[in-house]
Amino acid sequence: MPGVEIHANILNQLFTKQFYYHVPKNIILVFMIIAGVLFSLAFLHGSIWRSVAAVFAFTILFGLLIIVSFNKLGLIIPFVPLEGSMIATLGTALGYRFVTEGKQKRFIKSVFAKYVPPSVVDKMIANPKLLTLGGEQREITAMFTDIASFTTISERLDPKTLVSFLNDYLDKLTRIIFKYGGTLDKYEGDAIISFFGAPIECENHRESALRAAIEMQKACAEISDKWRAICGRDIVTRIGLNSGPVVVGNMGSDLRFDYTAIGDAMNLASRLEGANKHFDTRILASSAVIYEKNEGLKCPSDIVIRAIALVKVKGKTEAVKVFEIVGLKDEIDPAIIEKIKNQPELKEVVELTSK
């Protein structure tokens, strides 16, 4: 601005008594600190897209405030320091979130990718609050599976063929567990230990486990067709199901840990898997899977069940009512269903002293 215009502006302010004032630097500094703290909290805990949208909205409102303050109050508010502070805060917060959340997502994926379906991993990554790392109590349905007479099969096969058979068998059954939202606990030789209802809560974990067990039996029929000639016998899988509270979480040491479940509900499911041999059945489920306290029958109407016995397992004082999961209603002879309906009420208690 030429010198004459400066003088003209000074004279105009003197005649009109319209003066302009700079906001003191210490006030600007205090405002920058307060705004920085507020924006940091918002950027760290809010969604990224909302944080970016807030920056644009604040920039527009702040620009309007500067214009109005200058025209109405004669205040000169610096734009660059406050806006630069906000952008720097946003950049720092987003960088921090990228590092910490990225680390958390990588941890969740590395730990749970081998235990649960990819869709469940994605849900946990999208909302880590669904997952509590460490021990916590959950209501789940436990599933134990085992191949009948596996020792006989393993003795017949050479090591390479045995491994090939197990890989095929475990892969097919694990995919079914994942299909119904189950969590793989571990393999123990030919046995598969899994549960439904954790790490993500699932209201219908009983139904999911029941349908998975039925589909597993269908898969075993296909496996038998493929491996019968090599193994020298049909591939028969025994399955035990039980529902109840357990403790789930990462358990082990700093060197190695697994996401697993422990509790009496898991132990009873294991016992029921073994009880199939005693009752000549394929799938056994406790009354806790079929019924729920205060809610009654929980088993879907299209699944046929048959009361087997009142079973007392070793270490338990009370007998448990056990049911055979026969299959889907539309796949079973109506005469068999009618016979099941007319069977007498169970009274005799069967005591199982071993698995």
VOPAGU-2260 file (C-alpha; in pm, 1 decimal, decimal comma):
REM VOPAGU-2260
SITE   aa  ch    i         X         Y         Z
SITE  MET   A    0       0,0       0,0       0,0
SITE  PRO   A    1     150,0     338,1    -103,0
SITE  GLY   A    2     229,5     580,7     178,5
SITE  VAL   A    3     -45,0     825,1      78,9
SITE  GLU   A    4    -308,1     550,4     121,4
SITE  ILE   A    5    -174,4     470,5     466,6
SITE  HIS   A    6    -213,6     833,4     565,4
SITE  ALA   A    7    -561,0     842,2     413,9
SITE  ASN   A    8    -666,8     534,6     614,1
SITE  ILE   A    9    -530,3     688,9     933,1
SITE  LEU   A   10    -724,9    1012,2     873,9
SITE  ASN   A   11   -1039,6     813,1     789,5
SITE  GLN   A   12   -1016,3     621,8    1118,4
SITE  LEU   A   13    -965,9     944,8    1313,3
SITE  PHE   A   14   -1263,3    1116,9    1151,4
SITE  THR   A   15   -1498,5     813,9    1170,2
SITE  LYS   A   16   -1359,8     690,4    1503,7
SITE  GLN   A   17   -1350,7     341,0    1357,2
SITE  PHE   A   18   -1034,7     177,1    1489,2
SITE  TYR   A   19    -903,8    -177,7    1438,1
SITE  TYR   A   20    -742,4    -384,3    1710,9
SITE  HIS   A   21    -522,0    -690,5    1702,7
SITE  VAL   A   22    -622,0    -969,5    1940,8
SITE  PRO   A   23    -340,3   -1002,4    2201,3
SITE  LYS   A   24     -92,8   -1281,5    2134,9
SITE  ASN   A   25    -136,5   -1436,2    2480,9
SITE  ILE   A   26    -511,4   -1475,2    2418,7
SITE  ILE   A   27    -439,8   -1635,8    2082,1
SITE  LEU   A   28    -194,5   -1873,4    2251,8
SITE  VAL   A   29    -444,4   -1973,6    2522,6
SITE  PHE   A   30    -711,8   -2027,9    2260,0
SITE  MET   A   31    -471,8   -2242,1    2053,0
SITE  ILE   A   32    -394,3   -2461,2    2355,9
SITE  ILE   A   33    -761,6   -2510,3    2447,8
SITE  ALA   A   34    -860,0   -2575,4    2087,4
SITE  GLY   A   35    -568,3   -2816,5    2046,5
SITE  VAL   A   36    -676,3   -3023,0    2348,8
SITE  LEU   A   37   -1041,3   -3032,4    2237,6
SITE  PHE   A   38    -954,3   -3120,3    1879,9
SITE  SER   A   39    -708,0   -3387,7    1995,6
SITE  LEU   A   40    -978,1   -3559,4    2201,3
SITE  ALA   A   41   -1225,6   -3534,6    1914,1
SITE  PHE   A   42    -981,3   -3661,9    1653,0
SITE  LEU   A   43    -854,1   -3947,8    1870,0
SITE  HIS   A   44   -1194,6   -4083,5    1969,8
SITE  GLY   A   45   -1417,0   -3986,5    1676,9
SITE  SER   A   46   -1431,4   -4146,7    1335,3
SITE  ILE   A   47   -1172,0   -4036,5    1079,5
SITE  TRP   A   48   -1427,1   -3912,1     826,6
SITE  ARG   A   49   -1608,5   -3708,7    1091,7
SITE  SER   A   50   -1275,9   -3558,9    1198,7
SITE  VAL   A   51   -1195,7   -3448,7     843,8
SITE  ALA   A   52   -1548,3   -3311,6     799,5
SITE  ALA   A   53   -1510,0   -3121,5    1127,2
SITE  VAL   A   54   -1190,3   -2957,7     996,4
SITE  PHE   A   55   -1369,1   -2826,7     687,6
SITE  ALA   A   56   -1668,0   -2709,3     891,3
SITE  PHE   A   57   -1445,5   -2533,3    1144,5
SITE  THR   A   58   -1241,8   -2367,5     867,9
SITE  ILE   A   59   -1557,9   -2218,5     713,6
SITE  LEU   A   60   -1699,9   -2104,6    1048,5
SITE  PHE   A   61   -1365,3   -1962,5    1157,3
SITE  GLY   A   62   -1336,5   -1768,0     830,5
SITE  LEU   A   63   -1684,5   -1623,8     880,8
SITE  LEU   A   64   -1594,7   -1530,5    1239,8
SITE  ILE   A   65   -1286,7   -1339,6    1120,5
SITE  ILE   A   66   -1489,1   -1146,0     861,3
SITE  VAL   A   67   -1770,6   -1058,5    1104,1
SITE  SER   A   68   -1526,4    -960,9    1381,7
SITE  PHE   A   69   -1334,9    -734,7    1144,9
SITE  ASN   A   70   -1644,0    -562,7     998,7
SITE  LYS   A   71   -1852,8    -531,7    1314,5
SITE  LEU   A   72   -1602,9    -514,1    1599,3
SITE  GLY   A   73   -1283,8    -402,5    1430,8
SITE  LEU   A   74   -1096,2    -704,9    1561,8
SITE  ILE   A   75    -813,0    -850,6    1360,5
SITE  ILE   A   76    -795,7   -1227,0    1430,2
SITE  PRO   A   77    -503,5   -1410,5    1268,3
SITE  PHE   A   78    -619,2   -1700,1    1052,6
SITE  VAL   A   79    -297,6   -1893,7     989,4
SITE  PRO   A   80    -186,4   -1975,4    1349,3
SITE  LEU   A   81    -521,4   -2117,4    1461,8
SITE  GLU   A   82    -595,4   -2299,6    1137,7
SITE  GLY   A   83    -239,8   -2432,8    1121,2
SITE  SER   A   84    -266,0   -2553,2    1480,3
SITE  MET   A   85    -587,3   -2739,4    1404,3
SITE  ILE   A   86    -445,2   -2906,6    1091,6
SITE  ALA   A   87    -127,1   -3002,2    1278,5
SITE  THR   A   88    -338,3   -3151,7    1558,6
SITE  LEU   A   89    -544,9   -3347,7    1306,5
SITE  GLY   A   90    -233,7   -3477,6    1132,5
SITE  THR   A   91     -71,8   -3583,3    1460,0
SITE  ALA   A   92    -389,5   -3751,6    1584,3
SITE  LEU   A   93    -447,2   -3938,1    1259,1
SITE  GLY   A   94     -83,3   -4048,3    1250,2
SITE  TYR   A   95    -110,0   -4177,0    1607,1
SITE  ARG   A   96    -434,1   -4360,9    1527,5
SITE  PHE   A   97    -284,2   -4512,1    1215,3
SITE  VAL   A   98       6,7   -4655,1    1413,0
SITE  THR   A   99    -187,6   -4776,8    1718,2
SITE  GLU   A  100    -502,0   -4899,2    1541,4
SITE  GLY   A  101    -296,9   -5057,2    1267,4
SITE  LYS   A  102     -98,7   -5245,0    1531,0
SITE  GLN   A  103    -420,4   -5352,8    1704,3
SITE  LYS   A  104    -576,2   -5471,5    1376,8
SITE  ARG   A  105    -265,3   -5667,1    1286,4
SITE  PHE   A  106    -266,0   -5825,8    1631,1
SITE  ILE   A  107    -633,8   -5925,4    1609,9
SITE  LYS   A  108    -588,3   -6065,8    1260,8
SITE  SER   A  109    -273,5   -6260,2    1348,5
SITE  VAL   A  110    -431,8   -6412,1    1659,4
SITE  PHE   A  111    -781,9   -6490,4    1536,7
SITE  ALA   A  112    -748,2   -6557,8    1162,3
SITE  LYS   A  113    -674,3   -6924,3    1229,9
SITE  TYR   A  114    -955,3   -6964,1    1484,1
SITE  VAL   A  115   -1261,8   -6793,5    1336,2
SITE  PRO   A  116   -1410,3   -6723,0     991,3
SITE  PRO   A  117   -1278,2   -6419,7     796,5
SITE  SER   A  118   -1615,4   -6244,3     839,3
SITE  VAL   A  119   -1579,9   -6263,8    1218,5
SITE  VAL   A  120   -1222,3   -6131,0    1200,5
SITE  ASP   A  121   -1347,8   -5836,9     991,2
SITE  LYS   A  122   -1614,1   -5758,2    1253,4
SITE  MET   A  123   -1355,4   -5761,5    1531,4
SITE  ILE   A  124   -1122,1   -5536,9    1333,2
SITE  ALA   A  125   -1404,7   -5294,5    1250,0
SITE  ASN   A  126   -1517,9   -5282,9    1613,2
SITE  PRO   A  127   -1249,3   -5399,5    1860,4
SITE  LYS   A  128   -1491,7   -5332,0    2147,4
SITE  LEU   A  129   -1663,8   -5658,7    2053,8
SITE  LEU   A  130   -1353,6   -5836,0    2175,3
SITE  THR   A  131   -1205,7   -5838,6    2521,2
SITE  LEU   A  132    -853,7   -5973,6    2505,4
SITE  GLY   A  133    -789,7   -6184,8    2809,3
SITE  GLY   A  134   -1019,7   -6401,2    3017,9
SITE  GLU   A  135   -1393,1   -6334,9    3037,6
SITE  GLN   A  136   -1699,9   -6542,5    3108,8
SITE  ARG   A  137   -1929,4   -6628,1    2816,4
SITE  GLU   A  138   -2228,0   -6849,5    2748,5
SITE  ILE   A  139   -2124,4   -7077,3    2461,1
SITE  THR   A  140   -2202,0   -7408,8    2297,5
SITE  ALA   A  141   -1904,2   -7642,8    2300,0
SITE  MET   A  142   -1844,1   -7904,3    2030,2
SITE  PHE   A  143   -1609,7   -8204,0    2044,6
SITE  THR   A  144   -1562,8   -8432,6    1743,9
SITE  ASP   A  145   -1365,2   -8753,3    1704,8
SITE  ILE   A  146   -1328,0   -9025,8    1441,6
SITE  ALA   A  147   -1449,1   -9368,1    1553,9
SITE  SER   A  148   -1175,7   -9637,9    1548,5
SITE  PHE   A  149    -915,7   -9391,1    1427,9
SITE  THR   A  150    -635,0   -9605,5    1566,3
SITE  THR   A  151    -737,7   -9887,4    1332,0
SITE  ILE   A  152    -743,1   -9646,8    1037,2
SITE  SER   A  153    -404,4   -9494,2    1122,9
SITE  GLU   A  154    -240,4   -9837,0    1149,0
SITE  ARG   A  155    -361,5   -9923,1     799,9
SITE  LEU   A  156    -221,3   -9611,1     630,6
SITE  ASP   A  157     138,0   -9508,9     565,1
SITE  PRO   A  158     241,5   -9173,5     717,5
SITE  LYS   A  159     207,1   -8973,2     395,8
SITE  THR   A  160    -140,5   -9108,8     319,2
SITE  LEU   A  161    -249,3   -9063,8     681,8
SITE  VAL   A  162    -149,3   -8698,2     677,0
SITE  SER   A  163    -328,9   -8647,6     346,2
SITE  PHE   A  164    -644,0   -8808,4     486,5
SITE  LEU   A  165    -636,3   -8602,8     806,8
SITE  ASN   A  166    -578,7   -8278,9     617,7
SITE  ASP   A  167    -877,7   -8350,2     393,3
SITE  TYR   A  168   -1097,7   -8448,2     687,9
SITE  LEU   A  169    -998,4   -8158,6     915,7
SITE  ASP   A  170   -1025,8   -7904,3     634,5
SITE  LYS   A  171   -1381,7   -8004,2     541,4
SITE  LEU   A  172   -1510,3   -8009,0     899,6
SITE  THR   A  173   -1333,2   -7686,5     997,6
SITE  ARG   A  174   -1488,8   -7506,2     701,7
SITE  ILE   A  175   -1831,2   -7615,5     828,1
SITE  ILE   A  176   -1751,4   -7482,0    1176,7
SITE  PHE   A  177   -1648,2   -7149,2    1023,8
SITE  LYS   A  178   -1957,7   -7146,2     801,0
SITE  TYR   A  179   -2178,5   -7140,4    1110,6
SITE  GLY   A  180   -1968,0   -6883,2    1295,6
SITE  GLY   A  181   -1786,5   -7124,7    1524,3
SITE  THR   A  182   -1441,3   -7079,2    1673,9
SITE  LEU   A  183   -1172,6   -7341,9    1636,1
SITE  ASP   A  184   -1012,5   -7413,0    1970,7
SITE  LYS   A  185    -759,0   -7675,9    1867,6
SITE  TYR   A  186    -688,9   -8002,5    1689,4
SITE  GLU   A  187    -587,2   -8304,4    1893,6
SITE  GLY   A  188    -490,5   -8564,1    1636,6
SITE  ASP   A  189    -816,8   -8647,3    1459,6
SITE  ALA   A  190   -1025,4   -8464,7    1722,6
SITE  ILE   A  191   -1159,2   -8113,5    1671,0
SITE  ILE   A  192   -1245,3   -7892,9    1967,1
SITE  SER   A  193   -1453,6   -7586,2    1888,4
SITE  PHE   A  194   -1719,3   -7359,8    2037,7
SITE  PHE   A  195   -1991,5   -7121,1    1925,3
SITE  GLY   A  196   -2067,9   -6786,0    2090,0
SITE  ALA   A  197   -1720,1   -6635,0    2138,7
SITE  PRO   A  198   -1522,3   -6419,3    2078,9
SITE  ILE   A  199   -1827,9   -6243,5    1929,5
SITE  GLU   A  200   -2149,6   -6297,5    2121,2
SITE  CYS   A  201   -2412,6   -6493,9    1933,3
SITE  GLU   A  202   -2769,4   -6539,2    2058,1
SITE  ASN   A  203   -2829,5   -6848,0    1845,0
SITE  HIS   A  204   -2504,0   -7029,7    1923,6
SITE  ARG   A  205   -2703,9   -7344,3    2012,3
SITE  GLU   A  206   -2874,8   -7357,6    1673,4
SITE  SER   A  207   -2549,1   -7280,5    1491,7
SITE  ALA   A  208   -2374,9   -7570,9    1664,9
SITE  LEU   A  209   -2664,5   -7809,5    1594,4
SITE  ARG   A  210   -2674,2   -7725,5    1224,2
SITE  ALA   A  211   -2298,2   -7747,0    1197,2
SITE  ALA   A  212   -2301,7   -8093,0    1356,2
SITE  ILE   A  213   -2569,2   -8217,0    1114,3
SITE  GLU   A  214   -2377,3   -8083,7     815,3
SITE  MET   A  215   -2059,4   -8244,3     944,7
SITE  GLN   A  216   -2227,4   -8584,6     928,5
SITE  LYS   A  217   -2318,2   -8520,5     565,4
SITE  ALA   A  218   -1957,4   -8421,2     495,4
SITE  CYS   A  219   -1835,7   -8742,3     658,9
SITE  ALA   A  220   -2052,0   -8942,9     419,0
SITE  GLU   A  221   -1872,3   -8772,0     129,9
SITE  ILE   A  222   -1533,8   -8831,1     293,5
SITE  SER   A  223   -1622,4   -9197,7     334,4
SITE  ASP   A  224   -1701,6   -9228,3     -35,0
SITE  LYS   A  225   -1357,8   -9090,7    -113,9
SITE  TRP   A  226   -1149,2   -9272,1     148,2
SITE  ARG   A  227   -1340,3   -9595,4     222,5
SITE  ALA   A  228   -1130,4   -9813,9      -5,5
SITE  ILE   A  229    -805,0   -9670,0     127,3
SITE  CYS   A  230    -901,0   -9664,8     495,9
SITE  GLY   A  231   -1077,6   -9999,9     481,8
SITE  ARG   A  232   -1391,1   -9873,3     656,1
SITE  ASP   A  233   -1648,4   -9593,0     669,1
SITE  ILE   A  234   -1540,8   -9264,9     827,2
SITE  VAL   A  235   -1769,0   -9215,6    1128,0
SITE  THR   A  236   -1748,9   -8895,3    1329,1
SITE  ARG   A  237   -1886,8   -8877,7    1681,3
SITE  ILE   A  238   -1992,7   -8535,2    1804,1
SITE  GLY   A  239   -2070,8   -8410,0    2155,2
SITE  LEU   A  240   -2250,0   -8079,4    2221,4
SITE  ASN   A  241   -2310,3   -7890,9    2542,8
SITE  SER   A  242   -2403,4   -7533,0    2632,3
SITE  GLY   A  243   -2305,4   -7336,5    2939,1
SITE  PRO   A  244   -2080,6   -7069,1    3089,7
SITE  VAL   A  245   -1705,0   -7092,2    3033,6
SITE  VAL   A  246   -1402,8   -6867,2    3057,5
SITE  VAL   A  247   -1266,3   -6773,3    2715,3
SITE  GLY   A  248    -954,4   -6578,4    2633,0
SITE  ASN   A  249    -589,2   -6586,2    2541,4
SITE  MET   A  250    -424,4   -6834,0    2772,9
SITE  GLY   A  251     -67,9   -6959,0    2788,2
SITE  SER   A  252     265,4   -6785,3    2832,5
SITE  ASP   A  253     448,5   -6489,7    2683,0
SITE  LEU   A  254     615,4   -6730,8    2441,9
SITE  ARG   A  255     300,6   -6904,0    2321,0
SITE  PHE   A  256     -70,3   -6865,3    2386,6
SITE  ASP   A  257    -400,0   -6981,5    2239,4
SITE  TYR   A  258    -750,2   -6842,9    2233,4
SITE  THR   A  259    -936,2   -7116,1    2415,7
SITE  ALA   A  260   -1226,6   -7193,6    2649,1
SITE  ILE   A  261   -1215,0   -7370,7    2982,9
SITE  GLY   A  262   -1494,1   -7478,2    3211,7
SITE  ASP   A  263   -1733,3   -7755,7    3301,1
SITE  ALA   A  264   -1939,0   -7698,7    2984,5
SITE  MET   A  265   -1637,9   -7798,4    2773,6
SITE  ASN   A  266   -1572,8   -8108,3    2985,5
SITE  LEU   A  267   -1930,4   -8235,7    2949,9
SITE  ALA   A  268   -1924,0   -8186,9    2572,5
SITE  SER   A  269   -1611,2   -8404,6    2563,7
SITE  ARG   A  270   -1783,1   -8673,6    2771,2
SITE  LEU   A  271   -2087,0   -8671,3    2543,5
SITE  GLU   A  272   -1867,2   -8716,2    2237,4
SITE  GLY   A  273   -1732,2   -9034,2    2395,5
SITE  ALA   A  274   -2079,6   -9144,0    2506,4
SITE  ASN   A  275   -2179,5   -9185,9    2141,0
SITE  LYS   A  276   -1991,2   -9516,3    2144,1
SITE  HIS   A  277   -2200,8   -9640,9    2436,6
SITE  PHE   A  278   -2534,1   -9546,9    2275,4
SITE  ASP   A  279   -2432,6   -9625,7    1914,5
SITE  THR   A  280   -2512,9   -9268,6    1804,4
SITE  ARG   A  281   -2337,4   -9001,3    1596,7
SITE  ILE   A  282   -2442,7   -8672,3    1763,9
SITE  LEU   A  283   -2527,8   -8631,9    2133,1
SITE  ALA   A  284   -2636,0   -8305,4    2292,4
SITE  SER   A  285   -2715,7   -8221,1    2651,8
SITE  SER   A  286   -3048,3   -8072,2    2757,9
SITE  ALA   A  287   -2867,3   -7736,2    2792,1
SITE  VAL   A  288   -2838,5   -7728,1    2411,6
SITE  ILE   A  289   -3199,5   -7828,9    2355,2
SITE  TYR   A  290   -3357,9   -7624,0    2634,8
SITE  GLU   A  291   -3273,7   -7298,1    2805,3
SITE  LYS   A  292   -3375,4   -7201,9    3157,3
SITE  ASN   A  293   -3684,8   -6978,2    3171,3
SITE  GLU   A  294   -3722,0   -6997,5    2792,5
SITE  GLY   A  295   -3800,9   -7362,8    2727,0
SITE  LEU   A  296   -3728,2   -7541,2    2399,4
SITE  LYS   A  297   -3452,3   -7378,3    2193,7
SITE  CYS   A  298   -3402,9   -7650,9    1933,4
SITE  PRO   A  299   -3541,6   -7543,1    1591,7
SITE  SER   A  300   -3856,7   -7725,8    1483,4
SITE  ASP   A  301   -3696,0   -7859,8    1164,6
SITE  ILE   A  302   -3433,3   -8053,4    1362,4
SITE  VAL   A  303   -3538,9   -8397,8    1484,7
SITE  ILE   A  304   -3418,6   -8494,6    1831,5
SITE  ARG   A  305   -3457,7   -8817,3    2031,5
SITE  ALA   A  306   -3427,6   -8844,6    2408,5
SITE  ILE   A  307   -3158,5   -9104,0    2476,8
SITE  ALA   A  308   -3100,0   -9132,8    2849,5
SITE  LEU   A  309   -3042,1   -8967,0    3181,4
SITE  VAL   A  310   -2663,2   -8973,1    3193,4
SITE  LYS   A  311   -2447,7   -8937,8    3501,8
SITE  VAL   A  312   -2084,7   -8872,0    3419,2
SITE  LYS   A  313   -1786,4   -8923,1    3644,7
SITE  GLY   A  314   -1740,9   -8636,0    3888,3
SITE  LYS   A  315   -2103,8   -8519,7    3863,2
SITE  THR   A  316   -2372,4   -8576,7    4125,4
SITE  GLU   A  317   -2672,5   -8500,4    3904,0
SITE  ALA   A  318   -2777,5   -8685,0    3590,8
SITE  VAL   A  319   -2802,5   -8493,5    3262,9
SITE  LYS   A  320   -3073,7   -8556,3    3007,1
SITE  VAL   A  321   -2907,0   -8640,0    2677,3
SITE  PHE   A  322   -3056,3   -8621,3    2328,2
SITE  GLU   A  323   -2954,5   -8767,6    1994,8
SITE  ILE   A  324   -2956,8   -8515,9    1709,4
SITE  VAL   A  325   -3116,8   -8732,3    1440,9
SITE  GLY   A  326   -3109,1   -8480,3    1155,3
SITE  LEU   A  327   -3331,1   -8246,8     954,8
SITE  LYS   A  328   -3700,5   -8331,1     947,1
SITE  ASP   A  329   -3737,5   -8319,2     568,5
SITE  GLU   A  330   -3451,2   -8569,3     530,1
SITE  ILE   A  331   -3586,5   -8835,7     771,2
SITE  ASP   A  332   -3850,5   -9103,7     719,4
SITE  PRO   A  333   -4182,0   -8982,2     875,8
SITE  ALA   A  334   -4225,8   -9325,3    1034,1
SITE  ILE   A  335   -3903,2   -9276,9    1230,8
SITE  ILE   A  336   -4018,0   -8933,5    1344,5
SITE  GLU   A  337   -4350,7   -9077,6    1461,9
SITE  LYS   A  338   -4172,3   -9354,7    1651,8
SITE  ILE   A  339   -3955,0   -9097,4    1827,3
SITE  LYS   A  340   -4263,8   -8900,8    1933,5
SITE  ASN   A  341   -4421,6   -9208,9    2090,7
SITE  GLN   A  342   -4119,1   -9329,3    2286,4
SITE  PRO   A  343   -4167,5   -9365,2    2664,1
SITE  GLU   A  344   -4033,9   -9108,9    2910,5
SITE  LEU   A  345   -3679,4   -9166,0    3032,4
SITE  LYS   A  346   -3639,0   -9291,3    3387,0
SITE  GLU   A  347   -3330,2   -9509,7    3402,2
SITE  VAL   A  348   -2998,8   -9337,7    3480,3
SITE  VAL   A  349   -2693,7   -9449,0    3282,0
SITE  GLU   A  350   -2364,4   -9392,3    3460,4
SITE  LEU   A  351   -2059,3   -9332,0    3242,8
SITE  THR   A  352   -1736,2   -9388,4    3429,9
SITE  SER   A  353   -1507,9   -9295,5    3142,7
SITE  LYS   A  354   -1503,6   -9078,2    2833,5
